[in-house]
Amino acid sequence: MGMTENLLSTSQWIITLLLFLVILVRALRSIDWQAFRKDNALQHSFFGAAVVLGFVWQLRAGISPGLAIHVFGITVITLMLGWALAVLAGLMALVITVITGREPLIMFAANGLITVMVPAIVSHGIMLWERRRDFRNFFAYIFFCGFFGAG
């Protein structure tokens, strides 16, 4: 994360906002809200993931410059809860960073698209690829979905 207000032109900002909204609507529509309301364990996992992710983002944790732990967090949440709930949990964590002043509100859509939505969708795509290949091996799952998804 760490985009500044002057990074995008107006047209780029509008395109980013439109992409962000399309993916957000798609995520909201793909969630089974009745099942979510009934499943307390899923609710606790979802809100817990959002809080932990928000906390990690507050710390600005990173392994090396340019490689932030939040990408790994989105991958883990995607593999745990699915891409749509991972997107919502990541956006909730991003709201925390905006409220605390770590990120500007004007760049919420760009930050959400780049640091939440794209990693969640890529991780989900790699997981689907791994399932279609039918490796049936836990280490293949960890290697492909975990490492490649986060990479």
Secondary structure, DSSP 8 states (H G I E B T S, - for coil): ----TTSS-HHHHHHHHHHHHHHHHHHHHHS-HHHHHH-HHHHHHHHHHHHHHHHHHHHT-EEETTEEHHHHHHHHHHHHH-HHHHHHHHHHHHHHHHHTTSS-GGGHHHHHIIIIIHHHHHHHHHHHHHHHHT---HHHHIIIIIIIHH-
